[in-house]
Amino acid sequence: MFVDSHCHLDFPDFAGQLPQLLERMRAARVGGALCISVTLTDLPAVLALAENHRQLWATVGVHPDYPDIAEPDVATLVRLAQHPRVRAIGETGLDYYRLTGDLDWQRERFRVHIRAARAVQMPLVIHTRQASADTLRIMVEEGADAAGGVMHCFTEDWPTAKAAIDLVFCISFSGIVTFKSAQSLREVALQVPDEYLLIETDSPYLAPVPHRGKTNEPSFVPHVARLLAQLRGVSPDHIEAVTTSNFCRVFNVLKDEVEAI
């Protein structure tokens, strides 16, 4: 079974569609998905998904693209992470594409998430966009390697991927890698070792070919796996096996929980 390591099923795009979406996951042999928190206000909806569906798990965190909200502190993140269906801290990180100006608050928020992840010994889900140097610097300064985790929806270069791998972070590829324009990203995908490879949808965004332009969903994640298999000269079954194994290892999920779906 495949696993989608990053999706946003609480977003309005999926309102009223969950039963059909879960059935399409099952039909596509997608045995699980990690539902990502982007604000603490919306966290209850993310947790409810994971509480009510055994093939879904949750994270706790505040996305770097939200400037005008109450800042989470370490104690709050640690407390919320005690929920039995929470498997990671995030989505956190830096984004210099969507936001400009004085972003000290964004960097401090990132540090808070790393400290919380270390405190609860949970992996981090990291977002970085046009901010790789600062992202890696803060990861090193805050000892993010003690938590590990994933660089989600990876779009950076190989030196950035290698630096993250050296900090015990997996590299997760989304539907972007299936786009014809993503040749440089495909070159990165060729170099990531099996044990650091993950796949995701980031749904409802970034639907892979042949669904590009449509609302993305977890049942589409096998298309990412097939493209990676083609690039790397291996079978889709091999990509399925290694990425599911990596997901279970990183996010403390029993393989039986995925295979039982």
N, C-alpha and C positions, 0 to 999 in steps of 0.2 A: 504493500500500500504506500502511496505517496503521502507526504505531509506538506501543507502550506504553512511556512514558518512566519508569515506576516500578512494579516488581513484586518479589515475594519468592518466587520459585519454589523456593528451597531449603527453605522451611518445611514442616513435617510434613504439612500439608494436602494436599500434592501428591505425597507418597511413592508411588512405583510408577506414577504417572500421566503421566510426562513425554511418552512417545511419543504418547499420545492428545491431550494438551494441545497439543503442537506441531502435530499434524494439524488440530486445531480452529482454531488460529491461522491456518494456511495457508488453510483453507476460508473463514475470515472476512476474508481479505485483510489480515491483520496480519503485516507483514513483519519485525518485530523487536521486541525488548523489552530494557530495561535492568534487570538483576538487581541488587538493592540489598543492600549489606553493612550489617549492623546490629551485629555484633561481630567482632573479629578471630579469635575462636575458630571462628566459623562461616564465615569468609572462604574457606577451601579449598573448601567446597561450592559457594559462589557462583562462584569462579573455575573450578571444574570444569564448571559449566553453560556458561560462556562459551567454555571451551576446546573443548568437545565439540559445540557447536551454533553454526553460523556466524550464526544470526539472533539470538543472545543476546550481550549485553555486560555488563560488571561494573563495580561501584564498590568503593571501599575506604573504610571508615569505621566509627565507633562511634556508635550512636543515643543521643540524650540520655536515653532512658528506662531506661538500664542503669547504676545507681549503683555497684554492688558488683563492679566488674571492674577489671582493670589499665588504667590510663590510657594511651592511645596518645601517643607524642611525635611531634614533627614529623619527625624522622629516620626513624622506623618507617613512618609513613604515606608519606613520600617514597619509601622503598625499595619498599614493597609496590605503589605506584602504577606502578612500572616494568613491571609485567606487561603484555604486549602487548594483552590483552583488556580492560584497565581503561580506563574512559573518564571517570571523575569521582571526586571526593572526597566521601564522605558515605555514609550519611545522617547529617547533623549538624544542630545547631541547639539550640533551647530548647523545653522543654515544662513549663509551670507548671500544667497541668491534671492530669497523672498524678502529679506529684511536688511536694511542698511542703517548707517548711523552708529550711535553708541550702543554696542551690543554686549557690554559688560554683564548685564543681567542674564543674557543667554549663556555666557560662559560660566557664570556662577551657578545657574540652574543645572548645567551639565555636571559641574563638580559635585553638587548636592546629590544628584542621582548616582554618581559613581560611589560616593561615600555610603549611601544607603545600600547599594548592591553589595559592597564589601561587608557591611554590617550584617546583612541577612544571608550572605553567601549565595546570592542568586546572580545569574548572568544578566548582562546589559543588552538592550536592543538599541543600537546606535544609528542615528540618522546624520549624515554629513553631506553637505552640498556647497561646493565652492568654498570649503573651509577645512580642507584635509589637514593642512599644516597645524592649525590651532587645535583641531580635534585630536590628532595624534599627540601633540604636546601635552594637552590636558590629561589624556589617557595615561601617559607616562608619569606626569607629575602626581596624579591621584592614585597611582597603583591599580589601574583598571585590570591589569593582568591577574590580580588576585580574585577577580570575579569572572573574567572571560565574558563570552557572549557572541554577538553577531553584528557585523556591519551590514545593515539591511539595505535592500535595493541598491546594490553597489554599482557605482558608475565612474569610479575614479581609476587611476592608472595602476600599473603593477607595483611600483615602489610603495604606493599607499597600501595596497592589498598585502604586500609582504610585511610591511611594518605592523599592520593589524594582526596578521597571522603570528608574528613574533610575540605579540601580546596575548596570544591564545584566543583570538577572535576568528570565528568563521566568516566566510564571505558568502553572502546570499545574493543570488541572481534572480531578477524579476523578468517580466515579459519584455523589458527593454532589450535584453540580449537577443531576442528573436527578430528585432527590427533590422532591416538591411543597412540602415545608417550606423549601426552599432559595431562596426568592424573593430575599432580599438578595444571596445569592451570584450568582444569575443576573444581577442588575443590575451586579455587578462584571464578570461575563463579557462583558457587552455593551460594556464600555469598554476592554478590553485590546486593544491594536493587534495586527493579524495577526502581525507579526514577533516578538511576545513571547508567543505562544500555544502551549501544549503540552497534551497529553492523556495520561491515565494510568489505571491501574486501582487501584494500591496493593493488588493481590491478594496474599493471599486475602481481603482485607477490602473492604467498601463496594461490593458488586456494584450496578451501575446498574439502574434500571428498564429492562426488565421482569424482571430476575433478582434484584431486591432480596431479601435474606435468604438467598440461596444463596452457596456459595463462589465468590468472584470469580476471574477468570482473564483473561489477556491478550486472548483472543478476544472479550471483551465490550467492549473499548475503543471499537469503532465506535458503540456506543450513546451514549457521551459525545459523540463527534463529531456525531452526528445531532442531539442536543439543542442543542449549540452552534450548529449550522447553522440550526436552527429559530429560536433566539433572535436570531441576528445577521442573519437574512434572506438567507442565502447557501446554496449547495448543500453537501451533505455532501462532495462531491468537492473543493470549495474548502477546507474544513476539513482534509480528508485531506492535500491538497497543502501547505498552509502549515505544518501541525504536523509533517509528516514533514520538510519542508525545514528547519524550525527545529531539530528534533531532530538532524539530520545536521550542521548548522552548530555547534550548542552542544557536541555530544558527539564531534565529529571523526569522524563516520561517513560513508563514501562513500554517496551515494544508490544507487549500483549494488549495494551490499551489501544494501540493503533490497529493491530491486526484483528482485533475483536469486532471492529465496525462492520 
